[in-house]
């Protein structure tokens, strides 16, 4: 059963470097959202110098994407941001709150990795808002609505003291964040025992917020990145209703097993459809973009009836 939770699209990969009209060497780790009846994908690509930029593709059906002729987001030249984006921008997540699409992305520099926050209303112009973390922190996803009057995010600090875990933080204004606490930790000798981190923007259901996250397991041949799912309370996302004991997706197809980074499925975006199915988008081996579908009800059931401890 666990290998059938996510049904892969038969024509994967849906986007490769050959689909991009400017020189790149990878296409992966994309945030995806619906806007004006189309699917918008903001994907990461490596340039030949090894640094990353963000491109944009659009689709009417969520499967067949056309890439825009120019990159969507590149390292800033503005004095406030340029120092911390000099080595590249990566792994965008997209959250719609009212008319704004909030974009969180990893900004790399000689100082490490920080999270940048930008916004757009039309995916034509982008306004950078702030660098919302210090170093070293990645995988920030903002819930797509205010909860109890505050913005809420999931994140993953780098820490050897407390294993790479998922935290929750709160903000009154998107710039100042605090009241942080750890809410899900890796499980020892488990498929996600090495580290975990938020993946797609949380999805609201009548049973709770679905959090499709990534988990990493270290093997003799290197790390394996898989996807799992957790369910958070609607009114208090720091409360975990359940975390599925089983993964929902692992590297199996050739383009997931071999590539820029082998044995990786990594999501930054998922879209809930009106019929209750979720389109999950993932980077395969840090090289190509793939998509599959899962039933929201089945993901919820895994969290409630096949749960492991969160902490």
Buried (B, 14 or more C-beta within 10 A) or exposed (E): EBEEBBEBBEEBBBBBBEBBEEEBBBBBBBBBBBBEEBBBBBBBBBBEEEBBBBBBBBBEEBBEBBBBEEBBBBBBEEEEBEBBBBBBBBBBBBBBBEEBBBBBBBBBBEBBBBBBBBBBEEBEEBEBBBBBBEBEBBBBBBBBBEBEEBBBBBBBBEBEEEBBBBBBBBBEEBEEBEEBEBBBBBBEEBBBBBBBBBBBBBBBBEBBBBBBBBBBBEEEEEBBBBBBBBBBBBEEBBBBBBBBBBBBBBBEBEBBBBBBBBBBBBBBBBBBEEEEBBBBBBBBBBBBBBBBBBBBEBBBBBBBEBBBEBE
